[in-house]
């Protein structure tokens, strides 16, 4: 019995300890169960094209007004989507077409630009052409030419070639493929020749020449009248003179008369000094003479004035110097131009020299130089005209008497008289006087005569 009580009592006591131990243990965390409905939560859509193209489910499933309205709404959304897709497709095609047009337009611009640049390069580079000689003209469109290599060709002449320049012996341009004549090489004139041509006529006229009436008359008959009125010589049945030479002492008015002729006529005037025809290299002197007369013929009527012709026109003699032989060759070319096979036409030649006795006889023979005009020192009447001409604009004193200088027997030239008047005016200015007195003229004359006797003629005061 006692054991039974203990067992009965022990049983409940043991169960109480187990309950305490269970209370002391902490309960484990358990997540809340997922909700059974979607209230308050959005359903995550699966990614992919199938879900994007899938139509939404329409509820309710039974046929009713609400289902009909929802189906209309879905239909409207589908129409909007279709219209959007069509518009985007149309816009994409338009952009593609515009891009293609811009690319093609850009390509065309690039092609045009390349073509322009290529043509510009071709123009700058030029097509290679050969140089040949014209041997014989067959007709207006065909000719026989020879190249530098030697053989001759029967070629055609292009229509744009100037037929007037084609003559046997002319230098021509040949096309490198067809060997046809495409141009004519003309001999360019030296720049020195263009400098010799007077663009502006001199201011001196016949009225500025004191005396020299007979010389002026001869020059006008030989040079001016044939250019202005050639019909007079044709009616008389004579040929006008080809050229004249002015010779005489220095300062007697040879160059001044040539300037007056250039002023009086409207012809082209070429002024050359004989020393300019003496060139450094062999052949340049004769070539310059040819070019001078070529330019004169192109600008006809024209007058060629060669001053100091004795620089190249002296008598020929045996010489071992290369320079002397070149000067003689230059003179031979001048002889050929004055009276060669080719007619010069309306080209007149005026020469001037101080020493005509040193010139070659072939240069001044009739046919080349038809008139020889002598210029002597002025006589009393001419001296008076020259003094009156140079003192007409000067302020002279009351005591000035120019007859004292006019009646003196001396070798005063026209240049000396001009130098005396200029020197007298400078002496008056030196003493701050506005009038030139007789003492100024006397002192000026003594100074000019002394300079002339000691050092020769005063350089730079010739007319």
FIMAR-54068 format. One record per residue (C-alpha): residue number from 0; residue in one letter; x, y, z. Coordinates in steps of 0.05 Angstrom, whole numbers. Each point is the difference from the previous one (the first is absolute). Example, Ala and Ser with C-alpha at 12.3 -4.5 7.8 and 13.67 -1.06 7.14 Angstrom:
+-----+---------+--------+--------+--------+
| num | residuo |     c1 |     c2 |     c3 |
+-----+---------+--------+--------+--------+
|   0 |       A |    246 |    -90 |    156 |
|   1 |       S |     27 |     69 |    -13 |
+-----+---------+--------+--------+--------+
END
This chain:
+-----+---------+--------+--------+--------+
| num | residuo |     c1 |     c2 |     c3 |
+-----+---------+--------+--------+--------+
|   0 |       X |      0 |      0 |      0 |
|   1 |       X |     56 |     45 |     19 |
|   2 |       X |     36 |    -14 |    -65 |
|   3 |       X |    -63 |     11 |    -37 |
|   4 |       X |     -9 |     69 |     30 |
|   5 |       X |     70 |     18 |    -17 |
|   6 |       X |    -10 |    -21 |    -71 |
|   7 |       X |    -64 |     37 |     -3 |
|   8 |       X |     30 |     61 |     31 |
|   9 |       X |     63 |     -3 |    -41 |
|  10 |       X |    -36 |     -3 |    -65 |
|  11 |       X |    -32 |     67 |      4 |
|  12 |       X |     63 |     31 |     29 |
|  13 |       X |     42 |    -22 |    -60 |
|  14 |       X |    -50 |     29 |    -50 |
|  15 |       X |      4 |     68 |     33 |
|  16 |       X |     75 |      7 |    -13 |
|  17 |       X |    -10 |    -17 |    -72 |
|  18 |       X |    -51 |     56 |     -7 |
|  19 |       X |     48 |     50 |     31 |
|  20 |       X |     55 |    -20 |    -48 |
|  21 |       X |    -47 |      9 |    -59 |
|  22 |       X |    -18 |     70 |     24 |
|  23 |       X |     73 |     19 |      7 |
|  24 |       X |     15 |    -19 |    -74 |
|  25 |       X |     -9 |     59 |    -50 |
|  26 |       X |    -48 |    -13 |    -57 |
|  27 |       X |     30 |     -3 |    -71 |
|  28 |       X |    -19 |     55 |    -52 |
|  29 |       X |    -49 |    -22 |    -51 |
|  30 |       X |    -18 |     46 |    -61 |
|  31 |       X |    -72 |     17 |     -9 |
|  32 |       X |    -38 |    -41 |    -51 |
|  33 |       X |     -8 |     32 |    -70 |
|  34 |       X |    -65 |     34 |    -11 |
|  35 |       X |    -53 |    -37 |    -38 |
|  36 |       X |    -22 |     61 |    -39 |
|  37 |       X |     35 |     57 |    -41 |
|  38 |       X |    -32 |     56 |     38 |
|  39 |       X |     50 |     56 |     10 |
|  40 |       X |     57 |    -33 |    -41 |
|  41 |       X |     20 |      3 |    -74 |
|  42 |       X |     14 |    -63 |    -36 |
|  43 |       X |     69 |     -2 |    -30 |
|  44 |       X |     -1 |    -12 |    -75 |
|  45 |       X |     48 |    -48 |    -31 |
|  46 |       X |     48 |     30 |    -51 |
|  47 |       X |      1 |    -22 |    -72 |
|  48 |       X |    -34 |     10 |    -68 |
|  49 |       X |    -54 |    -50 |     15 |
|  50 |       X |    -25 |     39 |     58 |
|  51 |       X |      4 |     66 |    -38 |
|  52 |       X |    -43 |    -26 |    -57 |
|  53 |       X |    -48 |    -37 |     44 |
|  54 |       X |    -69 |     31 |      7 |
|  55 |       X |    -23 |     14 |     70 |
|  56 |       X |    -54 |    -42 |     31 |
|  57 |       X |    -68 |     31 |     -1 |
|  58 |       X |    -45 |     -8 |     58 |
|  59 |       X |    -54 |    -17 |     13 |
|  60 |       X |     -2 |    -60 |    -45 |
|  61 |       X |    -75 |      1 |     -8 |
|  62 |       X |    -32 |     41 |    -54 |
|  63 |       X |    -21 |     65 |     30 |
|  64 |       X |      4 |     75 |    -10 |
|  65 |       X |     64 |      7 |     41 |
|  66 |       X |     36 |    -52 |    -43 |
|  67 |       X |    -23 |     35 |    -63 |
|  68 |       X |     27 |     67 |     23 |
|  69 |       X |     66 |    -30 |     20 |
|  70 |       X |      6 |    -35 |    -67 |
|  71 |       X |    -13 |     67 |    -36 |
|  72 |       X |     54 |     33 |     42 |
|  73 |       X |     49 |    -55 |    -18 |
|  74 |       X |    -19 |      8 |    -74 |
|  75 |       X |     13 |     75 |      3 |
|  76 |       X |     68 |    -12 |     31 |
|  77 |       X |     17 |    -50 |    -55 |
|  78 |       X |    -20 |     51 |    -53 |
|  79 |       X |     44 |     53 |     32 |
|  80 |       X |     57 |    -49 |      3 |
|  81 |       X |     -9 |    -19 |    -73 |
|  82 |       X |     -2 |     74 |    -21 |
|  83 |       X |     62 |     14 |     41 |
|  84 |       X |     37 |    -58 |    -32 |
|  85 |       X |    -20 |     23 |    -70 |
|  86 |       X |     22 |     72 |     14 |
|  87 |       X |     67 |    -23 |     27 |
|  88 |       X |     10 |    -45 |    -60 |
|  89 |       X |    -17 |     57 |    -47 |
|  90 |       X |     46 |     47 |     38 |
|  91 |       X |     56 |    -50 |     -2 |
|  92 |       X |     -7 |     -8 |    -76 |
|  93 |       X |     -1 |     76 |     -9 |
|  94 |       X |     63 |      8 |     42 |
|  95 |       X |     34 |    -56 |    -39 |
|  96 |       X |    -20 |     33 |    -66 |
|  97 |       X |     24 |     68 |     24 |
|  98 |       X |     65 |    -30 |     23 |
|  99 |       X |      9 |    -35 |    -67 |
| 100 |       X |    -16 |     65 |    -38 |
| 101 |       X |     49 |     39 |     42 |
| 102 |       X |     53 |    -52 |    -10 |
| 103 |       X |    -12 |     -2 |    -75 |
| 104 |       X |     -1 |     76 |     -2 |
| 105 |       X |     64 |      2 |     39 |
| 106 |       X |     30 |    -51 |    -47 |
| 107 |       X |    -20 |     43 |    -59 |
| 108 |       X |     30 |     61 |     33 |
| 109 |       X |     64 |    -38 |     14 |
| 110 |       X |      2 |    -26 |    -71 |
| 111 |       X |    -11 |     71 |    -28 |
| 112 |       X |     53 |     27 |     46 |
| 113 |       X |     48 |    -54 |    -20 |
| 114 |       X |    -15 |     14 |    -74 |
| 115 |       X |     12 |     74 |     10 |
| 116 |       X |     65 |    -12 |     37 |
| 117 |       X |     22 |    -50 |    -53 |
| 118 |       X |    -15 |     50 |    -56 |
| 119 |       X |     37 |     54 |     38 |
| 120 |       X |     60 |    -45 |      8 |
| 121 |       X |     -3 |    -17 |    -74 |
| 122 |       X |     -3 |     73 |    -17 |
| 123 |       X |     60 |     15 |     44 |
| 124 |       X |     38 |    -61 |    -24 |
| 125 |       X |    -21 |      5 |    -73 |
| 126 |       X |      4 |    -55 |    -50 |
| 127 |       X |     70 |    -13 |    -26 |
| 128 |       X |     12 |     26 |    -70 |
| 129 |       X |     57 |     -8 |    -47 |
| 130 |       X |     36 |     55 |    -38 |
| 131 |       X |     12 |     -7 |    -74 |
| 132 |       X |     11 |     39 |    -64 |
| 133 |       X |    -49 |     12 |    -56 |
| 134 |       X |     31 |    -26 |    -64 |
| 135 |       X |    -56 |      8 |    -51 |
| 136 |       X |    -73 |     21 |     -1 |
| 137 |       X |    -42 |    -50 |    -40 |
| 138 |       X |    -67 |     36 |      9 |
| 139 |       X |    -37 |     38 |     54 |
| 140 |       X |     -9 |    -63 |     43 |
| 141 |       X |     62 |    -41 |    -14 |
| 142 |       X |     75 |     11 |      2 |
| 143 |       X |     67 |    -36 |      1 |
| 144 |       X |     38 |     11 |     65 |
| 145 |       X |     66 |    -25 |     27 |
| 146 |       X |     14 |    -15 |     73 |
| 147 |       X |     63 |      7 |     40 |
| 148 |       X |     14 |    -74 |     -7 |
| 149 |       X |      6 |      5 |    -76 |
| 150 |       X |    -57 |    -33 |    -37 |
| 151 |       X |    -53 |     39 |    -37 |
| 152 |       X |    -75 |     -9 |      8 |
| 153 |       X |    -62 |     15 |    -40 |
| 154 |       X |    -46 |     28 |     53 |
| 155 |       X |    -65 |     39 |      6 |
| 156 |       X |     -7 |     71 |     24 |
| 157 |       X |    -51 |     14 |     54 |
| 158 |       X |    -54 |     50 |    -16 |
| 159 |       X |     18 |     47 |     57 |
| 160 |       X |     71 |     11 |    -25 |
| 161 |       X |     13 |     69 |    -30 |
| 162 |       X |     13 |    -15 |    -73 |
| 163 |       X |     32 |     68 |    -11 |
| 164 |       X |     59 |    -19 |     44 |
| 165 |       X |     13 |    -64 |    -38 |
| 166 |       X |     57 |      6 |    -48 |
| 167 |       X |     58 |    -46 |    -20 |
| 168 |       X |     53 |     -1 |     53 |
| 169 |       X |    -46 |     22 |     57 |
| 170 |       X |      5 |    -34 |     68 |
| 171 |       X |    -64 |    -38 |     16 |
| 172 |       X |    -30 |    -40 |     57 |
| 173 |       X |    -17 |    -73 |    -13 |
| 174 |       X |    -49 |    -42 |     40 |
| 175 |       X |     37 |    -58 |     33 |
| 176 |       X |    -51 |    -53 |    -22 |
| 177 |       X |    -29 |     21 |    -67 |
| 178 |       X |     62 |     41 |    -21 |
| 179 |       X |    -48 |     54 |    -26 |
| 180 |       X |     16 |     74 |     -1 |
| 181 |       X |    -32 |     33 |     60 |
| 182 |       X |     37 |     66 |      4 |
| 183 |       X |     54 |     46 |    -28 |
| 184 |       X |     59 |     24 |     41 |
| 185 |       X |     11 |     74 |    -11 |
| 186 |       X |     65 |     34 |     16 |
| 187 |       X |    -11 |     41 |     63 |
| 188 |       X |     31 |     69 |      1 |
| 189 |       X |     52 |     19 |     51 |
| 190 |       X |    -25 |     42 |     59 |
| 191 |       X |     52 |     52 |    -19 |
| 192 |       X |    -37 |     12 |    -65 |
| 193 |       X |    -64 |     18 |     36 |
| 194 |       X |     39 |     50 |     42 |
| 195 |       X |     27 |     32 |    -63 |
| 196 |       X |    -71 |     14 |    -25 |
| 197 |       X |    -24 |     69 |     22 |
| 198 |       X |    -70 |     -5 |     30 |
| 199 |       X |     -3 |     76 |     10 |
| 200 |       X |     19 |     49 |    -54 |
| 201 |       X |     55 |     51 |     17 |
| 202 |       X |    -21 |     70 |     15 |
| 203 |       X |     48 |     33 |    -49 |
| 204 |       X |    -28 |     24 |    -66 |
| 205 |       X |     25 |     36 |    -61 |
| 206 |       X |    -15 |     66 |     35 |
| 207 |       X |     52 |    -16 |     53 |
| 208 |       X |     56 |     -3 |    -52 |
| 209 |       X |     36 |     64 |    -14 |
| 210 |       X |     19 |      4 |    -73 |
| 211 |       X |     15 |    -65 |    -38 |
| 212 |       X |    -54 |     15 |    -51 |
| 213 |       X |     33 |    -38 |    -56 |
| 214 |       X |     15 |    -61 |     44 |
| 215 |       X |    -72 |     -1 |     24 |
| 216 |       X |    -25 |      3 |    -71 |
| 217 |       X |     44 |    -58 |    -22 |
| 218 |       X |    -21 |    -43 |     59 |
| 219 |       X |    -73 |     13 |    -12 |
| 220 |       X |      6 |    -18 |    -74 |
| 221 |       X |     38 |    -64 |     16 |
| 222 |       X |    -35 |    -26 |     62 |
| 223 |       X |    -64 |     36 |     18 |
| 224 |       X |    -32 |     11 |    -68 |
| 225 |       X |      6 |    -74 |    -24 |
| 226 |       X |    -35 |    -23 |     63 |
| 227 |       X |    -56 |     52 |     -1 |
| 228 |       X |    -11 |      7 |    -76 |
| 229 |       X |     29 |    -60 |    -38 |
| 230 |       X |    -47 |     12 |    -58 |
| 231 |       X |     41 |     61 |    -20 |
| 232 |       X |     60 |    -43 |    -16 |
| 233 |       X |    -43 |    -50 |    -37 |
| 234 |       X |    -27 |     54 |    -44 |
| 235 |       X |     70 |     25 |    -15 |
| 236 |       X |     22 |    -71 |    -15 |
| 237 |       X |     59 |      0 |     48 |
| 238 |       X |     17 |    -39 |     62 |
| 239 |       X |      7 |     38 |     65 |
| 240 |       X |     67 |      0 |     36 |
| 241 |       X |     10 |    -59 |     47 |
| 242 |       X |     42 |     37 |     51 |
| 243 |       X |     41 |     62 |     16 |
| 244 |       X |     63 |     12 |     40 |
| 245 |       X |     11 |     63 |     40 |
| 246 |       X |     74 |     17 |      8 |
| 247 |       X |     39 |     60 |     25 |
| 248 |       X |     34 |     30 |     60 |
| 249 |       X |    -25 |    -16 |     70 |
| 250 |       X |    -56 |     42 |     27 |
| 251 |       X |    -27 |     24 |    -67 |
| 252 |       X |    -71 |    -27 |      9 |
| 253 |       X |      0 |    -70 |    -31 |
| 254 |       X |    -35 |    -35 |     58 |
| 255 |       X |    -46 |     59 |     11 |
| 256 |       X |    -24 |     -4 |    -72 |
| 257 |       X |    -13 |    -75 |      8 |
| 258 |       X |    -42 |     15 |     62 |
| 259 |       X |    -39 |     52 |    -39 |
| 260 |       X |    -14 |    -52 |    -54 |
| 261 |       X |    -26 |    -48 |     53 |
| 262 |       X |    -45 |     54 |     28 |
| 263 |       X |    -27 |     22 |    -68 |
| 264 |       X |    -18 |    -69 |    -27 |
| 265 |       X |    -46 |    -51 |     31 |
| 266 |       X |     46 |    -57 |    -21 |
| 267 |       X |     32 |    -48 |     50 |
| 268 |       X |     68 |     27 |     20 |
| 269 |       X |     56 |    -46 |     21 |
| 270 |       X |     62 |     33 |     28 |
| 271 |       X |     65 |    -41 |      2 |
| 272 |       X |     70 |     19 |     19 |
| 273 |       X |     53 |    -35 |    -40 |
| 274 |       X |     35 |    -26 |     63 |
| 275 |       X |    -63 |    -37 |     21 |
| 276 |       X |      8 |    -46 |    -60 |
| 277 |       X |     67 |    -25 |     27 |
| 278 |       X |    -19 |    -60 |     42 |
| 279 |       X |     41 |    -46 |     44 |
| 280 |       X |    -14 |    -67 |    -33 |
| 281 |       X |     11 |    -20 |    -72 |
| 282 |       X |    -61 |      7 |    -44 |
| 283 |       X |    -39 |     45 |     48 |
| 284 |       X |     17 |     63 |    -38 |
| 285 |       X |    -26 |    -24 |    -68 |
| 286 |       X |    -61 |    -31 |     33 |
| 287 |       X |    -15 |     67 |     34 |
| 288 |       X |      5 |     36 |    -67 |
| 289 |       X |    -49 |    -50 |    -32 |
| 290 |       X |    -49 |      8 |     58 |
| 291 |       X |      3 |     76 |     -4 |
| 292 |       X |    -20 |      1 |    -73 |
| 293 |       X |    -51 |    -55 |     12 |
| 294 |       X |    -34 |     42 |     54 |
| 295 |       X |      3 |     61 |    -46 |
| 296 |       X |    -34 |    -39 |    -56 |
| 297 |       X |    -54 |    -25 |     47 |
| 298 |       X |    -15 |     71 |     24 |
| 299 |       X |      7 |     33 |    -68 |
| 300 |       X |      1 |     56 |    -18 |
| 301 |       X |     61 |      9 |     43 |
| 302 |       X |     66 |     37 |      5 |
| 303 |       X |     65 |    -32 |     25 |
| 304 |       X |     49 |     52 |     26 |
| 305 |       X |     71 |    -27 |     12 |
| 306 |       X |     43 |     51 |     36 |
| 307 |       X |     76 |     -5 |      0 |
| 308 |       X |      0 |    -50 |    -57 |
| 309 |       X |     76 |      3 |     -3 |
| 310 |       X |      1 |    -47 |     61 |
| 311 |       X |    -16 |    -60 |    -46 |
| 312 |       X |      5 |     29 |    -71 |
| 313 |       X |     74 |     12 |     -6 |
| 314 |       X |     40 |    -24 |    -59 |
| 315 |       X |     15 |    -74 |     -3 |
| 316 |       X |     71 |    -24 |      8 |
| 317 |       X |     37 |    -64 |     18 |
| 318 |       X |     -5 |    -11 |     74 |
| 319 |       X |     21 |    -57 |     46 |
| 320 |       X |    -44 |     22 |     57 |
| 321 |       X |    -65 |    -37 |     10 |
| 322 |       X |    -35 |     62 |     23 |
| 323 |       X |     18 |     39 |    -63 |
| 324 |       X |    -24 |    -57 |    -44 |
| 325 |       X |    -66 |     -1 |     38 |
| 326 |       X |     -9 |     75 |    -11 |
| 327 |       X |     12 |    -11 |    -75 |
| 328 |       X |    -52 |    -56 |     -1 |
| 329 |       X |    -49 |     48 |     33 |
| 330 |       X |     14 |     51 |    -54 |
| 331 |       X |    -10 |    -52 |    -55 |
| 332 |       X |    -68 |    -17 |     29 |
| 333 |       X |    -17 |     74 |      0 |
| 334 |       X |     21 |      5 |    -73 |
| 335 |       X |    -46 |    -59 |    -16 |
| 336 |       X |    -59 |     32 |     36 |
| 337 |       X |     11 |     67 |    -35 |
| 338 |       X |      3 |    -28 |    -70 |
| 339 |       X |    -15 |    -74 |     -2 |
| 340 |       X |    -47 |    -43 |    -41 |
| 341 |       X |    -59 |     16 |     45 |
| 342 |       X |    -33 |     67 |    -10 |
| 343 |       X |     -4 |     40 |     65 |
| 344 |       X |    -63 |     36 |    -20 |
| 345 |       X |    -18 |     60 |     43 |
| 346 |       X |     62 |     -4 |     43 |
| 347 |       X |     47 |     60 |     -5 |
| 348 |       X |     70 |      4 |     29 |
| 349 |       X |     34 |     61 |     28 |
| 350 |       X |     73 |     -4 |     21 |
| 351 |       X |     43 |     51 |     35 |
| 352 |       X |     76 |      4 |      8 |
| 353 |       X |     56 |     49 |     12 |
| 354 |       X |     51 |    -36 |    -44 |
| 355 |       X |    -30 |    -21 |    -66 |
| 356 |       X |     69 |    -11 |    -29 |
| 357 |       X |     11 |    -60 |     45 |
| 358 |       X |    -63 |    -36 |    -24 |
| 359 |       X |      2 |    -59 |    -47 |
| 360 |       X |    -16 |     22 |    -72 |
| 361 |       X |    -50 |    -58 |     -8 |
| 362 |       X |    -41 |     29 |     57 |
| 363 |       X |    -10 |     69 |    -28 |
| 364 |       X |     -5 |    -16 |    -74 |
| 365 |       X |    -63 |     20 |    -39 |
| 366 |       X |    -54 |    -53 |      7 |
| 367 |       X |     12 |     -6 |     75 |
| 368 |       X |     10 |     73 |     19 |
| 369 |       X |    -27 |     45 |    -55 |
| 370 |       X |      9 |     67 |     35 |
| 371 |       X |     62 |     26 |     36 |
| 372 |       X |    -18 |     64 |     38 |
| 373 |       X |     57 |     43 |     26 |
| 374 |       X |     -7 |     39 |     66 |
| 375 |       X |     50 |     57 |      6 |
| 376 |       X |     12 |     51 |     55 |
| 377 |       X |    -51 |     56 |     -3 |
| 378 |       X |     14 |     65 |    -37 |
| 379 |       X |    -18 |     69 |     26 |
| 380 |       X |    -73 |     -5 |    -21 |
| 381 |       X |     -8 |    -69 |     31 |
| 382 |       X |     36 |     23 |     64 |
| 383 |       X |    -50 |     56 |      7 |
| 384 |       X |    -59 |    -48 |     -7 |
| 385 |       X |     30 |    -48 |     51 |
| 386 |       X |     15 |     55 |     50 |
| 387 |       X |    -71 |     28 |     -9 |
| 388 |       X |    -29 |    -70 |     10 |
| 389 |       X |     37 |    -14 |     65 |
| 390 |       X |     -8 |     69 |     31 |
| 391 |       X |    -73 |      9 |    -17 |
| 392 |       X |    -22 |    -25 |     69 |
| 393 |       X |     57 |     32 |     39 |
| 394 |       X |     -4 |     65 |     40 |
| 395 |       X |     53 |     42 |    -33 |
| 396 |       X |     28 |     66 |     26 |
| 397 |       X |     -2 |     64 |    -40 |
| 398 |       X |     74 |     -2 |    -14 |
| 399 |       X |     -2 |    -68 |    -35 |
| 400 |       X |     23 |      5 |    -73 |
| 401 |       X |      6 |    -68 |    -33 |
| 402 |       X |     28 |     29 |    -65 |
| 403 |       X |     68 |      1 |     34 |
| 404 |       X |      1 |    -76 |      1 |
| 405 |       X |    -35 |     -8 |    -67 |
| 406 |       X |     51 |     42 |    -39 |
| 407 |       X |     60 |    -34 |     30 |
| 408 |       X |     35 |    -50 |    -45 |
| 409 |       X |      6 |    -63 |     41 |
| 410 |       X |    -19 |    -72 |     -6 |
| 411 |       X |    -61 |      2 |     45 |
| 412 |       X |    -49 |    -56 |    -13 |
| 413 |       X |    -73 |     -2 |     18 |
| 414 |       X |     16 |    -40 |     62 |
| 415 |       X |     52 |     52 |     20 |
| 416 |       X |    -50 |     56 |     -7 |
| 417 |       X |    -50 |    -37 |     43 |
| 418 |       X |     55 |    -13 |     52 |
| 419 |       X |     17 |     74 |      2 |
| 420 |       X |    -72 |     20 |     13 |
| 421 |       X |     -8 |    -53 |     54 |
| 422 |       X |     66 |     19 |     34 |
| 423 |       X |    -19 |     75 |     -1 |
| 424 |       X |    -66 |    -16 |     35 |
| 425 |       X |     37 |    -41 |     53 |
| 426 |       X |     48 |     57 |     14 |
| 427 |       X |    -59 |     47 |     11 |
| 428 |       X |    -32 |    -49 |     48 |
| 429 |       X |     66 |     -7 |     38 |
| 430 |       X |     -1 |     75 |     14 |
| 431 |       X |    -74 |     -1 |     19 |
| 432 |       X |    -21 |     41 |    -60 |
| 433 |       X |    -63 |    -13 |    -42 |
| 434 |       X |     27 |     34 |    -62 |
| 435 |       X |     58 |    -23 |    -43 |
| 436 |       X |     50 |     55 |    -16 |
| 437 |       X |     51 |      8 |    -55 |
| 438 |       X |     58 |    -17 |     47 |
| 439 |       X |    -33 |    -67 |     13 |
| 440 |       X |      0 |    -16 |    -75 |
| 441 |       X |     73 |     22 |     -7 |
| 442 |       X |     23 |    -43 |     59 |
| 443 |       X |    -41 |    -59 |    -25 |
| 444 |       X |     30 |      6 |    -70 |
| 445 |       X |     71 |      2 |     27 |
| 446 |       X |    -12 |    -61 |     43 |
| 447 |       X |    -31 |    -40 |    -57 |
| 448 |       X |     54 |     18 |    -49 |
| 449 |       X |     55 |    -17 |     50 |
| 450 |       X |    -32 |    -67 |     14 |
| 451 |       X |     -7 |    -13 |    -74 |
| 452 |       X |     73 |     16 |    -14 |
| 453 |       X |     29 |    -38 |     59 |
| 454 |       X |    -44 |    -61 |      5 |
| 455 |       X |    -36 |     -2 |    -66 |
| 456 |       X |    -76 |      4 |     -7 |
| 457 |       X |    -42 |      3 |     62 |
| 458 |       X |    -30 |    -69 |      8 |
| 459 |       X |    -75 |     -5 |     12 |
| 460 |       X |    -18 |     68 |    -31 |
| 461 |       X |     -7 |    -23 |    -72 |
| 462 |       X |    -66 |      6 |    -34 |
+-----+---------+--------+--------+--------+
END
